Amino acid sequence: METKRKRRVAKEISSIVANKSIQSPEATPYFHQGSAAIFNDDFLKTTSVKDGTVDLIVTSPPYNVDIQYNSHNDQMSYKEYLEFTERWITKCYALAKPEGRFCLNIPLDKNKGGQQSVCADITTIAKQIGWKYHSTIIWNEQNISRRTAWGSWLSASAPFVIAPVEVIVVLYKERWKKTSGSKKSDITRDEFIAWTNGVWNFNGESKKRIGHPAPFPIELPRRCIKLFTYIGDLVLDPFLGSGTTLVTCAQTNRQGIGIEIDKRYCEIAKNRVLNESKNQLAFAEA
Ligand SMILES: C[S@@+](CC[C@H](N)C(=O)[O-])C[C@H]1O[C@@H](n2cnc3c(N)ncnc32)[C@H](O)[C@@H]1O
């Protein structure tokens, strides 16, 4: 009976997600509406998305800076963190289409618990897996201060230098040129000119307002989605958190799949998709 129900829901989802990217029957979404689906699952283990089907991955993984997530240990050794990184980026590679793109929001450097070149190390891992490098966008998160200490004040003995920015590393699987999809872009002239300058200035999101310890603002996935996908493309966020990427997909008429390990964050994401999405049925009904 349960299998029959799962089969029915998976079939329903498959027909909503036009390119049938969702596996069945074991893939039962936590929530779906229009062309958005949330899976409460461990991304490393999930079988909910089919290989070779995703047009764009936009995500901000855990940064390993001791954020108190409900269901994830954000305080591994750096070696363990890079091993975890290699595993999930390998999975992303398998899920992407040959023309698939990957916008990876990570810190430039890490200074908490010892300095590390996080962006350089993760970019190297992604390239070893097979991802090709396009560019790195600097996100100047204007309302966030990353300064915690001066090191040695007014002395050359051991001063700390910290760039108060994050980055979005832009990668692709096999070919940069997109030849598939609706070929319909919705980016305006002004947006295109502004966003192809790879220094982005906009504020971070309030944790308190969203109820999640590390949300990114809608502006981040919005720029990535409008720059790098066509209307109707499939976007995946393997670390969905509070659902920002899915809300953006619904607002921009893209299909969206989000995976989130914590049920309480899935519930936040579901409510955000229900409350903050505009045009969310437009694509499914077109
Ligand atoms: C930096 S947050 C993402 C925030 C998101 N961009 C937003 O706007 O809310 C990382 C998320 O990854 C989730 N997570 C950690 N490990 C995971 C895993 N193995 N599979 C799926 N989600 C995971 C955490 O619970 C957390 O919500």
The ligand as a Gaussian input file, in Angstrom:
#p B3LYP/6-31G(d) Opt

LIG

0 1
 C       24.768000      27.074000       4.637000
 S       23.274000      26.203000       4.926000
 C       22.356000      26.524000       3.449000
 C       21.496000      27.741000       3.602000
 C       20.638000      28.050000       2.382000
 N       21.428000      28.526000       1.266000
 C       19.574000      29.069000       2.750000
 O       19.483000      30.111000       2.081000
 O       18.871000      28.850000       3.737000
 C       23.714000      24.520000       4.734000
 C       22.562000      23.536000       4.950000
 O       23.001000      22.226000       4.600000
 C       22.310000      21.303000       5.408000
 N       23.031000      20.032000       5.327000
 C       24.185000      19.692000       5.952000
 N       24.586000      18.466000       5.582000
 C       23.686000      18.018000       4.676000
 C       23.572000      16.841000       3.911000
 N       24.476000      15.853000       4.018000
 N       22.535000      16.709000       3.052000
 C       21.615000      17.713000       2.930000
 N       21.653000      18.850000       3.657000
 C       22.694000      19.015000       4.509000
 C       22.270000      21.962000       6.766000
 O       21.249000      21.416000       7.573000
 C       22.035000      23.428000       6.376000
 O       20.666000      23.750000       6.409000

